[in-house]
């Protein structure tokens, strides 16, 4: 599943990079939890939680049903 998650993150990444940020995949756990690290402008942005939940998590869940949650580490 890690490869699938990386593929989807690669689709989301250009939108984050356009605003000076990025996302790094840290881990994919067996229970469907995906751990990511927001980098650059995204790491300190007050809207980071919204980006994480409404952008990254929503996209991952839509494309990979096994994903249950995305958390920032």
C-alpha angles and dihedrals in degrees: 000000000000091000092052091050091050090051092053093045088053088058092050096041098080091060091053093044091052087065094044097264140102142190128232123199109230103173145339112213126207091246091063097261114141117202118204138172119219111217138192116005090352092062093064101026116121088222093055094109091052090048090049098048104030097034114027100025094043092050094046093049092048094052099033113036091191090069109099102172142357118216132185119233 
